[in-house]
Amino acid sequence: QQQVKQSPQSLIVQKGGISIINCAYENTAFDYFPWYQQFPGKGPALLIAIRPDVSEKKEGRFTISFNKSAKQFSLHIMDSQPGDSATYFCAARDRGSTLGRLYFGRGTQLTVWP
Amino acid sequence: DGGITQSPKYLFRKEGQNVTLSCEQNLNHDAMYWYRQDPGQGLRLIYYSQIVNDFQKGDIAEGYSVSREKKESFPLTVTSAQKNPTAFYLCATSRRDTEAFFGQGTRLTVV
């Protein structure tokens, strides 16, 4: 059973546009939600993360929106650039769990056309 | 230079062979993880370890084995029982309640 559902699987955006990737979860024990960016042949790198006590977090052109009641969170990339072309993964973790593992979505392949 | 080192970067395996992928970290993180990545499948957890001499199966542990004899090291063995081992393998580490940090991966190909 997929703990974190991510959509869309692929996304094509024109340079300067807004890229939006959505994730949903069921486990209400999840309390930490990071996003990772991965370039081809490289390991994923942390992009931005949010905890559920806030509804939005912004770092530069990247914003996470969090809706606790709907159990959904999304990544918005403003003014998308060709250099943003990568695969993006959302994830969730139950920090109170002794196991401490992250659950990942299946990823979104973003292509930004110049 | 702090970080996670995975080696080798590329690995070729013949049918029926066992191969071992190395993961070393100097971040002093307690937890270490092995993920397998296939196109369109995201990151699937193979094994993870929270402390030395202890580890748990993830979602796709069949055909794999691990050891955690030192805090810094978490090698993954892909055994001959793994029928479809061609994939990109990622090692990660974390403190228990923070984000995971990933290595640069090992691409394993069966020849």
Interface residues (C-beta under 8 A of the other chain):
Chain A: Q6 Q9 Y32 P34 Y36 G41 K42 G43 P44 A45 L46 A49 F89 R93 R95 T98 L99 G100 R101 L102 F104 G105 R106 G107
Chain B: I4 Q6 A31 Y33 G40 Q41 G42 L43 L45 Y48 Q50 Q56 G58 L90 A92 S94 R96 D97 E99 A100 F101 F102 G103 Q104 G105 R107
